[in-house]
Amino acid sequence: MIGQVTGLTATPGHNRIGLSWSAVAGADAYYVYRNDFSCSSGFTRIAEVSGAVTSYTDSNVANTVPY
């Protein structure tokens, strides 16, 4: 069983959020999810990132909207 991501950081920007994390040994890919409405509404997968990559920038966000 592959472990979970650790060291997740989020860096805000103008209408974007940068995410980075520590690599997980043996991971082929990482799936990035977003919750657009509230914690009870569930999550939507917004990206699949290669296992060799440990960051993702989501530029489909708005500055004044909580996620």
C-alpha positions in Angstrom: 0.0 0.0 0.0 1.3 3.4 -0.9 1.4 6.1 1.8 -0.4 9.4 1.8 0.9 12.8 0.9 2.6 14.8 3.6 4.1 18.3 3.8 1.2 19.8 1.8 1.6 23.6 1.5 -0.7 26.1 -0.3 0.6 29.4 -1.7 -2.0 31.9 -2.6 -1.7 34.2 -5.7 -3.9 36.4 -7.7 -6.7 34.1 -8.9 -4.6 31.0 -8.3 -3.3 28.7 -5.6 0.0 26.8 -5.8 0.1 23.4 -4.1 3.2 21.5 -3.2 3.8 18.3 -1.2 6.5 15.7 -0.4 6.9 12.8 -2.8 5.4 9.5 -1.9 7.6 6.5 -2.7 6.1 4.4 -5.4 3.4 6.9 -6.4 2.6 6.8 -10.2 0.3 9.8 -10.0 -1.3 12.2 -7.6 -5.0 13.3 -7.8 -5.9 16.9 -6.9 -9.4 17.6 -5.6 -11.3 20.7 -4.8 -14.4 21.4 -2.7 -16.2 24.4 -4.3 -19.2 24.8 -2.1 -18.9 23.4 1.4 -17.2 20.5 3.2 -20.5 18.6 3.1 -20.9 18.9 -0.7 -18.0 16.5 -1.6 -14.9 16.9 -3.7 -14.3 17.1 -7.4 -11.1 15.9 -9.0 -9.5 18.8 -10.9 -6.2 17.3 -11.9 -4.0 14.2 -12.2 -0.3 15.0 -11.7 2.5 12.6 -12.7 4.2 10.8 -9.8 7.5 12.5 -10.6 5.9 16.0 -10.0 5.1 17.3 -6.5 3.3 20.5 -7.2 0.3 21.9 -9.0 -1.1 25.4 -9.7 -4.8 25.8 -9.8 -5.6 28.9 -11.8 -9.3 28.3 -12.0 -10.1 30.0 -8.6 -11.3 33.4 -7.6 -9.7 35.6 -4.9 -12.9 36.1 -2.9 -14.3 32.6 -3.0 -13.5 30.1 -0.2 -12.6 26.6 -1.3 
